[in-house]
Amino acid sequence: MERETFFASLQIQFNNALPFVVYRKPNTKTITAFLQEDNTLYEVTDFTESGFVFAPFDASHAKTIIIPSDHSKVLISESFENAIKIDSEKASENLVITDDDYHQHTSLVSKAIDQISQGKMYKVVLSRKQNIPHSYESPLKILRRLLSTYSSAFVYCWYHPKVGLWLGATPETLLSIQNRKLHTMSLAGTQKFNGTEDVFWGSKENKEQQFVTDAIVKNLSPFVTNLNVSNAITHRAGDLLHIKTSIDATIDQVKIPLIKIITALHPTPAVCGLPREKAKEFILKNEHYERTFYTGYLGELNIKSKKKRARTTRNIENQVYAAVKKSTHLFVNLRCMEIDATGAQLYVGGGITEDSIPEDEWKETVNKLSTITAALK
């Protein structure tokens, strides 16, 4: 479908207050959209459903929502080119931070460090919400800027009239499953990109990265075989750099339900902490706001496609030329914003360990905010 026709269809869907999602996977040019045919709020029950899933950080506080394949029209635009990219210098114009913001977050970090020093946790990921008042414009214009700027991220715009409007450009895969092959990653540490990916990572960042990797491997091991962990590398996401480790394995989806894998991974130590239940308890008690879908996950769930088989004598005799394959690609909902009547609510956080320095953790949240703030008008 031609690009302008594609976006015109999305605008009509939005104007009619009907649910939709439009997204592009990392390092691809294809843009996909699910346009739901009614405004029903569909919820996931057992993860055998097919469609685009949108899940919260804490499933006990909010439902996991799905835009179902069988109740949606799917549109595909094969390419996207747009000269209007985000000007990172604009971030400082849109971002107004108060002393209260600073003191509240650094105090929270200090409290977490104290808990860690007492041995109650190894790591906890703390976040905050930043309101950015801005002039209203179509969310599809914001999406175009994100698409033009963040080619290596999962870029999306998600809308449901009964829930809200979210946009983001996340660098982190929760999991990908295709043909029994499972892929996930651990991601930690943050530095500003200054023209090179050849940077030094300190002991705090490397230790945090190892915590995340070890926890994912431990949680996955009972359900997979052939588990392989790559060396850690520096990964660029827009104007930021992170430490990334790839984790691959084989899974028998007949014996292992998808819900078991998702439960083993989410929330990961990269968005919650270790031990998971202790860190989550601290977050829910001390952050003093609802994350809702920030640090949840989103993406394609059990999407079906046909794969043609070779025309061997055996296949011809059996009159079987194609097999239906299912694939799942889920991403952690980071670098995101929620648009509402008061403006844009931006969510940002960072991992806290015993080596954390509150001032540095504050600066990390400001750097992360700059990657998404400049997308606003």
WOVENLIN-V878998 format. One record per helix or strand. SS is the DSSP state (helix for helix, strand for strand). FROM is the first residue (numbers start at 1). TO is the last residue. If there is no record, write none. Layout:
SS;FROM;TO
SS;FROM;TO
//
This chain:
helix;3;15
strand;20;24
strand;31;36
strand;43;43
strand;51;55
strand;65;68
helix;69;71
strand;72;77
helix;88;94
helix;99;117
strand;123;132
helix;139;149
strand;154;160
strand;164;170
strand;173;178
strand;181;192
helix;203;221
strand;225;229
strand;233;237
strand;240;250
helix;258;265
strand;273;274
helix;276;286
strand;297;308
helix;313;318
strand;322;332
strand;336;340
strand;343;352
helix;358;373
//
